[in-house]
Amino acid sequence: MRTTVFEYESFEQLLTELAPNDTEHDLELTACPEVRDGEWLLATFKVGSESTALAGCALCLDGEVRLSFEERDWLALRRFATGTAPPSVIPLCDSSKLATVVPPPDCRVLVNDDDPDVQAVVRAILKAKGFVAESAGSAEEALDRMRGSTTKLIIVDWDLPGMSGVDFCRRLRQDPRLRELPVLVLTAHPSQSAILEAFDAGADDFVSKPFRSHELGVRILGLLGRGHTETLKHATG
């Protein structure tokens, strides 16, 4: 997985650049000509000592490379630019080129899905990207496994048996020991109402099934990088 940095002198400068692109939700990648069309990148936006990390997909058209953001990510970027979103880690890579980003050692992600095949696929993706992947088949099992664990992020399926993925999010946010853990929802129901319900329950992000492995990895890194000063390490590549 790779990352790039957009650096600005002020939030006003960032807002000025966002304004003309509010319809298309994309920005030009002038310093990254080697990026591949369709590649998912972790985009870090830095203003002074504050930054935020978001997932973006590269589009290469007629010799121009742009980084396209889904609406929810663009809105999150706007919230950051207006001072209404939490800051993220400060990027450690050079803003003039791409860099490889990897999780720190023993970065544990819990996959909560009742389908063994989905568990196996997601665990394989996570392990290939440098995470320590564990799994649980129900919300109840996941809650038991997290007590006393060092889990850094939870991936939860919307359609869990018994306690649903949404109810699991609500339960998690009520637990003082677990309420700060980032939660990414896997869903086969990416309707507007379903997604709003997941966010209202405390989910931080979602990926639709069938999912793309690169997007899943980048979104996890983006969540891990928000508000945690020691969560990510960057290696220039």
Secondary structure, DSSP 8 states (H G I E B T S, - for coil): -EEEEEEES-HHHHHHHHGGGTTTTEEE-TT-TT--TT-EEEEEEEETTEEEEEEEEEEEETTEEEEE--HHHHHHHHHHHTT-S-------S-TTS-EEEE--TT-EEEEE-S-HHHHHHHHHHHHHTT-EEEEESSHHHHHHHHTT--EEEEEEESS-SSS-HHHHHHHHHT-TTTTTS-EEEEES---HHHHHHHHHHT--EEEESS--HHHHHHHHHHHHTSS-TTS-EEE--
